Amino acid sequence: MAKTLLANRIYSCQTFAFGFNYCFSNTMKTLLLLFLLSGLGLLGQLRAQTICSGNGKLMIYSNYDGGIVTINVDANIPNLYIGICTYEPVQVTITGPFVSNVAGVIYAGFASTQGNNNCGLGDFPTTVTGVDASLIDINVNPPAGLANPNGWPNIVGVAGACSATEDAGGGNTPDQVVFYFQQQTGAALYAHVTQYVCWLNTTYNVSQGGNCCVEPTGACVPPQVNPGSDISICPGQNANLGGAPTASGGSSTNYTYTWSPASGLSNPAVANPVATPTATTTYTLTVSNGPNCSTTETVTVTVDDQPTLNVTFDEPDLTLCAGENVVLTAQPGFSNYSWSNGSTGQSITVSQNAQISVSATGGAGCDASSETLVITVDPVFSVDILPEGPHNICGDSVLVLTAEAGFSNYVWSNNAQGNTLTISQTGGYSVSAQNANGCTGSSSVVQVNTFPLPIASFTYEQLNDIDFTVQFTSTSQNTGAWFWDFGSGNTSNEQNPSFDFLFDDIWPVTLIASNVCGSDTLNTTVEVIKTGISDPALEQLHYSIQAGELTVFGNSVKPTNIQVEVLSIHGQLLSSALWKANGNWSQSLTLPDVQGLYLVRLRTDLGNRTLRLLSRP
């Protein structure tokens, strides 16, 4: 193909001042010029710094013969694009302190595979190293995109001339090369190094610029477009679209922005609209800087699913019994847990009536909330027992206690079960039961006492043989109270009383023994015996009754205290007298004015004596 292209080149003749004529093509003129400049040491001057645009971000290196070239990125140009154009294969190495600024390396050319080793460097394919492979784009024989009668319609390589109006000898004119790379990058031209001959392990510094600033005239150079990075948002949140800037470069900075879909955008015709999508949306941005001159890019706003925040608890349900608590635990995998009662942390303990929810931040930064949990604490309740206590059980009787109805799982204090309890023993009895929520209530203690029935019995003993005093001893069983009736209205509540009978006789005696269960009555008789009188003063006793007056007289061999009492036949004291007698003595007492039978009892320190007498008024 090279021969064919060369055959189509236009030749012209020149006369050199040093004595020969030669006809050659324009390309040959360029080669000869380069040869002469190299020989004269002027090739470096040809490469003198030529910066086409200080704000440009496109650096182009082009030739025909390919070869091996190193590009040293020693200029701090952000988002720098490097364009390589050759006919023959080329090995490109990108290096330098600002190599990380490189946004892309694009090769466009014929990349011949004829294996002619035209540079003497060996046969090799076109390669680019020094930057990430994702930044490298190799395009073989792509359309130029810009028609020029002096250049080939596809990008195949250059003859090295810096002219758009000079025949490129079957290659591309510089304006075609610049147009192609600007279309690919949207960047303005920084510099362009062009030549025909091989790169023989040549190193170029970006800071040195190039040797050709020919650019397309009136051609569209679309802008570079930055729609912004893909982003994830939470439901209800928004995102700012576009970059900083959203558009740059191109043949004109009069940009027109069109975002689609327009739904959910604050303004679809600005560089940086605010997007509030309800679902994940890919937005397409088209930036135009002239008729049929635009660049289109896309950006995706992902709307994360609304996270669900579940809450578990360590009880069967949220109805608690008094004194219980429940531990609420929010779903793991979140952060910034905040409970509606002001607590923080993944777990909280609740022991009171409450309506509680929790919110937290999900892994994507989205807020999540739980449903509201209703915690109910059952109030303390009691279980009534009927009949109310305390109770006494007598003899072989039993008592049936009945617990209040409407509960379940009744358990009595003696471990019996059921809502009734039959009792025959002393003790304090209570019951517990559960309500419909499984909570336990209890009763107060009902005291039950069991008592045997009382049994009345006694023994007695006449204390001596000179008076009628009898000592009674109760032998009653199960007794807590005693009532003695000795007749004539004489009673006692003592357990073991003594009683002075009036004279010797068989006397009726009644004992009533009682306790809380009732009483038992014993009616019997007691025989009081006169065994003798030991006091001589009582043996010499005489009396007379005259005109309703009783006169008692006698003789005492030594000083003696004598008491005379007049009593009714029932033992009621009517009158009495006490004196100290010595020798013969007498004492008068008035008798009742009612005819009847009366008793006269005389007492000394040594004994007593009772007389029956009939009194007449």
Sequence and secondary structure as in RCSB ss.txt:
>XXXX:A:sequence
MAKTLLANRIYSCQTFAFGFNYCFSNTMKTLLLLFLLSGLGLLGQLRAQTICSGNGKLMIYSNYDGGIVTINVDA
NIPNLYIGICTYEPVQVTITGPFVSNVAGVIYAGFASTQGNNNCGLGDFPTTVTGVDASLIDINVNPPAGLANPN
GWPNIVGVAGACSATEDAGGGNTPDQVVFYFQQQTGAALYAHVTQYVCWLNTTYNVSQGGNCCVEPTGACVPPQV
NPGSDISICPGQNANLGGAPTASGGSSTNYTYTWSPASGLSNPAVANPVATPTATTTYTLTVSNGPNCSTTETVT
VTVDDQPTLNVTFDEPDLTLCAGENVVLTAQPGFSNYSWSNGSTGQSITVSQNAQISVSATGGAGCDASSETLVI
TVDPVFSVDILPEGPHNICGDSVLVLTAEAGFSNYVWSNNAQGNTLTISQTGGYSVSAQNANGCTGSSSVVQVNT
FPLPIASFTYEQLNDIDFTVQFTSTSQNTGAWFWDFGSGNTSNEQNPSFDFLFDDIWPVTLIASNVCGSDTLNTT
VEVIKTGISDPALEQLHYSIQAGELTVFGNSVKPTNIQVEVLSIHGQLLSSALWKANGNWSQSLTLPDVQGLYLV
RLRTDLGNRTLRLLSRP
>XXXX:A:secstr
 HHHHHHTS EEEEEETTTEEEEEEHHHHHHHHHHHHHHTT HHHHT  B S TT  EEEEE SS EEEEEE  S
  TTEEEEEE SS EEEEEESTTGGGEEEEEEEE    S   TTSS     EEESS GGGEEEEES B SS  TT
S SB   B S   SSS  TTSB HHHHHHHHHHHH   EEEEEE SS EEEEEEEGGGB S     SS     EE
     EEE TT  EE S TTSEE SS    EEEEES TTBS TTSSS EE  SS EEEEEEEEEETTEEEEEEEE
EEE       EEESSSSSEE TT  EEEEE SS EEEEETTS BSSEEEE S EEE EEEE TTS EEE   EEE
EE    B  EES S EEEETT  EEEEE SS EEEEETTS BSSEEEE S EEE EEEE TTS EEE   EEEEE
E   B  EEEEE  SSS EEEEEE  BS SEEEEE STT EE  SS EEE SSSEEEEEEEEEEETTEEEEEEEE
EEE       HHHHT EEEEETTEEEEEEEEEEEEEEEEEEEETT  EEEEEEEEEEEEEEEEEE  SS EEEEE
EEEETTEEEEEEEEE  
